[in-house]
């Protein structure tokens, strides 16, 4: 996926602890450059998983960033993990993998041929 292959991004944001704790929500993951929008970042929740969730966050909504430990794969690949505090009420998009046809997402389908045309 293009989203997961984009390069690492450096984010320099810092604020007063009481301010971002009160106004923000923390997300943990590996920040990446957005593939086409310089005003957004991608935050990959578990970068070494084949089926990982990730978030698209607007830079203007980021209140504070703290670097956490590096995550290292079995192959020796290293990824920097960050805790990113995002403004409560800000707009974000969550991408998550799912298996098509499972009961957990069946109600979200726009058109389900089996449900509309039972045999």
C-alpha positions in Angstrom: 0.0 0.0 0.0 1.3 3.4 -0.9 0.2 4.8 2.5 2.4 2.4 4.4 5.4 2.8 2.1 5.8 6.6 2.5 8.9 7.9 4.3 9.4 8.8 7.9 8.4 12.3 8.9 9.9 14.6 11.5 7.2 16.5 13.5 8.3 19.2 15.9 5.3 20.2 18.0 5.4 20.9 21.7 3.0 22.6 24.0 2.3 23.0 27.7 1.6 19.6 29.3 -1.7 20.7 30.9 -2.9 22.2 27.6 -2.4 19.1 25.5 -3.6 16.7 28.3 -6.8 18.8 28.6 -7.4 19.5 24.9 -6.1 16.4 23.2 -6.3 12.7 22.7 -3.1 10.6 22.4 -2.4 8.2 19.5 0.6 5.9 19.4 2.3 4.7 16.2 4.9 5.3 13.5 4.3 8.7 11.8 4.8 8.8 8.0 4.6 11.5 5.3 1.2 11.6 3.6 1.6 10.3 0.0 0.0 13.4 -1.6 -1.1 16.0 1.0 1.6 18.0 2.8 -0.9 19.2 5.4 -1.6 15.7 6.7 0.4 12.7 8.1 -0.3 9.0 8.3 0.1 7.3 11.7 0.7 3.6 11.3 -0.5 1.8 14.5 1.6 -1.5 14.1 4.0 -1.0 11.2 5.2 -4.6 11.1 1.8 -6.2 10.9 0.4 -7.3 7.6 -3.1 -6.1 8.7 -2.5 -2.8 10.5 -4.8 0.1 11.2 -3.6 3.6 10.4 -4.8 7.1 10.8 -4.8 10.1 8.6 -4.3 13.2 10.8 -4.2 16.9 9.9 -1.0 18.7 11.0 -3.0 21.7 12.2 -4.8 19.4 14.8 -1.5 18.1 16.3 -0.9 19.6 19.7 2.2 17.7 20.9 4.6 14.9 19.8 6.8 12.8 22.0 9.2 10.2 20.6 8.9 6.8 22.2 11.1 3.8 21.7 12.1 2.3 18.4 10.3 -0.8 17.3 12.5 -3.4 15.6 11.3 -6.2 13.3 12.7 -9.8 13.2 14.6 -8.7 10.1 16.3 -5.9 12.0 14.3 -3.1 10.4 13.8 -0.2 12.9 10.8 2.2 13.1 10.5 5.2 15.4 7.3 5.2 17.4 5.7 8.5 18.6 2.9 9.5 20.9 0.9 12.2 19.1 -1.6 14.3 20.9 -4.4 15.4 18.6 -6.9 18.2 19.3 -10.1 16.8 20.6 -12.8 17.3 18.0 -10.3 17.5 15.2 -11.1 15.6 12.0 -9.2 12.3 11.4 -9.7 9.2 9.2 -9.2 5.7 10.4 -8.3 3.0 7.9 -8.7 -0.6 9.1 -8.5 -3.9 7.3 -11.5 -6.3 7.4 -12.6 -9.5 5.7 -15.4 -8.8 3.3 -18.5 -10.7 4.1 -17.9 -11.1 7.8 -20.8 -10.3 10.2 -18.8 -7.4 11.8 -19.0 -5.3 8.6 -22.0 -6.8 6.8 -24.3 -3.9 7.8 -21.9 -1.4 6.3 -22.0 -2.8 2.8 -23.7 -0.5 0.2 -24.9 -3.4 -1.8 -25.0 -7.0 -0.7 -26.4 -9.1 -3.5 -27.2 -12.1 -1.2 -29.1 -10.0 1.2 -31.2 -8.3 -1.5 -31.8 -11.4 -3.6 -32.1 -14.4 -1.3 -32.2 -17.7 -3.1 
